[in-house]
């Protein structure tokens, strides 16, 4: 998979702000329940994004897909609201809580960021990326669990998580515009 650095950056960028929420979930629910909910949520969002990306790829020229790079750049510049408090979610199990919190706090933004990247990939690469994301999800939750045990790390995520996430969104948007040929096509106009 040639896009390994990109999809790794993509995963980290869209989930960085969720790591703080994971810290709270792991304090309230078991590791297993949180992992299952997080994995199912990530797979739902990824599948919706992949299907949307392939539909877009079928109907519009490849370079114009680069215009979708504006979405993650906009999200990075605008920032996100932090209204999603995991303590407000009342559900019967940790699995459902983790799933719903992931979908509510990350769903729309992740879809907006995933679609431009997945629209440029073929089916085999999409499937490999999904498997890679499943692995990264388990690794990120495990790391978050251990980081949650260190108070200093929790403070760093709370302080710098949002700005780092915004920078990564902007970089992803720029990469999409360059990778699809939009920037090259635009520069040729001048």
C-alpha positions in Angstrom: 0.0 0.0 0.0 1.8 3.1 -1.3 -0.4 5.5 0.7 0.5 4.1 4.1 1.9 7.4 5.5 -1.2 9.3 4.2 -3.7 6.9 5.6 -1.8 6.8 8.9 -1.9 10.6 9.1 -5.5 10.5 8.1 -6.4 8.1 10.9 -4.5 10.0 13.5 -5.8 13.4 12.3 -9.5 12.4 12.4 -9.2 10.5 15.7 -6.8 12.7 17.6 -9.6 14.7 19.2 -11.5 11.4 20.1 -8.5 10.1 22.1 -9.5 12.5 25.0 -13.1 11.1 24.9 -11.6 7.6 24.9 -9.8 8.4 28.1 -13.2 9.2 29.7 -14.9 6.1 28.2 -12.1 3.9 29.5 -12.7 5.2 33.0 -16.4 4.4 32.8 -16.6 1.2 30.7 -14.4 -1.9 30.2 -11.6 -1.9 27.7 -13.5 -4.7 25.7 -16.8 -2.8 25.5 -15.1 0.4 24.5 -13.0 -1.4 21.9 -16.0 -3.1 20.3 -18.0 0.1 20.2 -15.1 2.1 18.8 -14.3 -0.5 16.1 -17.9 -0.8 15.0 -18.3 3.0 14.8 -15.1 3.4 12.8 -16.1 0.6 10.4 -19.5 2.2 9.8 -18.1 5.6 9.1 -15.3 4.1 6.9 -17.8 2.1 4.9 -20.2 5.0 4.3 -17.2 7.2 3.3 -15.8 4.5 0.9 -19.2 4.1 -0.8 -19.6 7.8 -1.2 -16.0 8.1 -2.5 -16.5 5.5 -5.1 -19.8 7.0 -6.3 -18.1 10.4 -6.7 -15.1 8.8 -8.5 -17.5 7.2 -11.0 -19.2 10.5 -12.0 -16.6 13.3 -11.9 -13.1 13.7 -13.3 -10.3 12.7 -10.9 -8.7 16.1 -10.7 -12.0 17.7 -9.6 -12.1 15.3 -6.6 -9.3 17.5 -5.3 -12.0 20.2 -4.6 -13.1 17.9 -1.7 -9.8 18.7 -0.1 -11.5 22.0 0.9 -13.6 20.2 3.4 -10.8 19.0 5.7 -9.0 22.3 5.3 -12.3 24.1 6.3 -12.7 21.8 9.3 -9.1 22.4 10.3 -9.5 26.2 10.1 -12.9 26.3 11.7 -12.2 23.8 14.4 -14.7 21.6 16.1 -17.1 22.1 19.0 -16.3 20.1 22.1 -20.0 19.6 23.1 -19.8 15.9 23.2 -19.4 14.9 26.9 -19.2 11.1 27.3 -20.6 11.4 30.8 -24.0 12.6 29.3 -24.5 9.5 27.3 -26.8 7.1 29.2 -27.0 3.7 27.7 -27.3 0.1 28.8 -23.8 -1.0 27.8 -20.4 0.4 27.2 -20.4 -1.0 23.6 -23.5 1.1 22.6 -22.1 4.1 24.5 -18.7 4.0 22.8 -20.4 3.4 19.4 -22.9 6.3 19.8 -20.3 8.7 21.1 -18.0 7.9 18.3 -20.7 8.4 15.7 -21.9 11.6 17.3 -18.5 13.2 17.9 -16.6 11.9 14.8 -19.1 10.6 12.3 -19.8 13.6 10.0 -16.3 15.1 10.3 -14.6 11.8 9.6 -16.8 11.1 6.6 -16.0 14.6 5.2 -12.3 13.9 5.6 -12.3 10.2 4.5 -14.4 10.7 1.3 -11.8 12.7 -0.7 -9.0 10.2 0.2 -11.1 7.1 -0.5 -12.5 8.5 -3.7 -9.0 8.2 -5.2 -8.4 4.6 -4.2 -9.4 1.4 -5.9 -11.4 -1.3 -4.1 -8.4 -3.4 -3.1 -6.7 -0.4 -1.6 -9.9 0.6 0.3 -10.2 -2.9 1.8 -6.5 -2.9 2.8 -7.0 0.6 4.3 -10.0 -0.6 6.3 -8.1 -3.5 7.7 -5.3 -1.2 8.6 -7.7 1.2 10.3 -9.2 -1.7 12.3 -5.6 -2.5 13.5 -4.9 1.2 14.2 -8.2 1.5 16.1 -7.2 -1.3 18.5 -3.6 0.1 18.8 -4.9 3.6 19.5 -7.3 2.4 22.2 -4.6 0.3 23.8 -2.2 3.3 23.8 -5.0 5.5 25.1 -5.6 3.1 27.9 -2.0 3.2 29.0 -1.7 6.9 28.4 -4.7 7.4 30.6 -2.8 6.0 33.5 -0.2 8.9 33.2 -1.7 12.2 34.3 0.9 14.3 32.4 -0.1 12.7 29.1 -3.8 13.4 29.8 -3.0 17.0 30.3 -1.0 17.2 27.0 -3.9 15.7 25.0 -6.4 18.1 26.7 -4.2 21.1 25.9 -2.7 20.3 22.5 -5.1 17.7 21.0 -7.4 20.1 19.2 -4.7 22.3 17.6 -2.7 19.2 16.4 -5.9 17.7 15.0 -6.6 21.0 13.1 -3.1 21.1 11.6 -3.5 17.5 10.4 -6.9 18.2 8.8 -5.4 21.1 6.9 -2.4 19.0 5.7 -4.8 16.2 4.6 -6.8 18.7 2.5 -3.7 20.1 0.9 -2.5 16.5 0.1 -5.8 15.7 -1.5 -5.6 18.8 -3.7 -2.0 17.9 -4.8 -2.5 14.1 -5.1 -5.6 14.5 -7.4 -3.8 16.9 -9.7 -6.0 19.9 -8.8 -3.1 22.1 -7.8 -1.2 21.2 -11.0 -4.3 21.8 -13.1 -4.9 25.2 -11.4 -1.3 26.3 -11.8 -1.4 25.4 -15.5 -4.1 28.1 -15.9 -1.6 30.7 -15.1 
